[in-house]
């Protein structure tokens, strides 16, 4: 018996939904960007991968030079604990003078599962930095 295209798509969608409910991947595993462009026109970017690694590009200014933007590139790992995600980042490019940090994040459902934001707080030199992200669609 030959199945119609809509039947195949319906079965495929049901299978994907079933897999999503099995815990095969975490909601954090995607690309994120800052909520709005920064003063330099750039977006911060964060990617969390299925192998529990992550990378981020973050732009910041020095307190003594608020119009001079500096780019930092970080690599790290993440773990999930009690509905929160914990990242440990090491600075790989940029001034990298004591800029390694940890990030604690929670996913916020913005539209009944259609869009998500990521609210985070950091340690070290980055503890006062406004880490708020939206998923890259």
C-alpha positions in Angstrom: 0.0 0.0 0.0 1.4 3.4 -1.0 1.4 6.2 1.6 0.6 9.7 0.6 3.1 12.5 1.3 1.0 14.1 4.1 0.8 10.7 5.8 4.6 10.3 5.7 5.1 13.9 7.0 2.6 13.3 9.8 4.3 10.1 10.9 7.7 11.8 10.7 6.6 14.7 12.8 5.1 12.4 15.4 8.4 10.5 15.6 10.4 13.7 16.1 8.0 14.8 18.9 8.5 11.4 20.6 12.3 11.7 20.4 12.1 15.2 21.8 10.3 13.9 24.9 12.9 11.2 25.6 15.6 13.5 26.8 17.9 12.9 23.8 18.9 16.6 23.8 18.7 19.5 26.1 16.9 22.7 25.3 20.2 24.6 25.6 21.7 22.9 22.6 21.3 25.6 20.0 22.7 28.9 18.9 21.9 32.1 21.0 22.6 35.8 20.4 22.2 38.9 22.4 18.8 40.4 22.6 19.8 43.5 20.7 22.9 44.8 18.8 25.5 46.3 21.1 26.9 49.8 20.8 29.3 48.6 18.2 26.5 47.1 16.1 27.6 43.5 16.8 25.7 40.7 18.6 27.2 38.5 21.3 26.9 34.9 20.3 26.8 31.7 22.3 26.6 28.1 21.0 25.9 25.0 23.1 26.6 21.7 21.5 25.3 18.1 22.1 28.8 17.0 23.3 28.5 19.4 26.2 30.9 21.9 24.8 30.2 25.5 24.0 31.8 28.6 22.6 31.0 32.3 22.8 31.9 35.6 21.2 31.4 38.5 23.6 32.1 42.2 23.0 32.8 44.6 25.9 34.3 48.0 26.5 36.9 49.0 29.1 35.7 51.2 31.9 38.3 53.9 30.9 37.4 53.7 27.2 33.6 53.2 26.8 33.7 53.8 23.1 36.4 51.2 22.3 34.9 47.7 21.9 37.0 44.6 22.4 36.0 41.1 21.1 36.6 38.0 23.3 36.3 34.4 22.1 35.6 31.7 24.7 35.5 27.9 24.6 34.0 25.8 27.4 31.8 23.1 28.6 28.3 23.0 30.2 26.2 20.8 32.5 22.5 20.8 33.3 21.4 20.7 37.0 17.8 21.3 38.3 16.5 23.2 35.3 19.6 25.4 35.1 22.7 25.3 32.8 26.2 25.9 34.1 29.0 26.9 31.7 32.7 27.1 32.4 34.4 29.3 29.8 38.1 29.8 29.1 39.2 32.9 27.1 41.0 31.9 23.9 41.2 35.2 22.0 41.2 38.8 23.2 43.1 40.4 26.0 42.4 37.2 28.2 43.8 38.6 31.4 41.8 36.8 34.1 38.7 36.7 31.8 37.8 33.0 32.3 34.4 32.8 34.0 31.4 30.6 34.9 27.9 31.3 33.6 24.6 30.1 35.2 21.6 30.2 32.9 17.9 29.5 32.9 15.8 29.1 29.8 12.7 31.3 29.7 9.7 30.2 27.5 8.6 33.5 25.9 5.7 32.2 23.8 4.3 28.8 24.8 7.3 26.9 23.3 7.6 29.0 20.2 10.5 31.3 21.3 13.0 31.1 24.1 15.3 33.5 25.9 18.3 32.7 28.1 18.9 34.7 31.3 22.3 34.3 32.8 24.6 35.5 35.5 28.4 35.3 35.5 31.3 35.2 37.9 34.6 37.0 37.9 35.2 40.1 35.8 31.9 39.4 34.0 29.6 39.3 37.0 28.0 42.7 36.2 27.8 42.1 32.4 24.2 41.9 31.1 24.0 38.3 29.8 20.6 38.0 28.1 20.2 35.9 25.0 17.5 34.9 22.5 17.6 31.8 20.3 18.8 32.2 16.8 15.8 31.3 14.6 
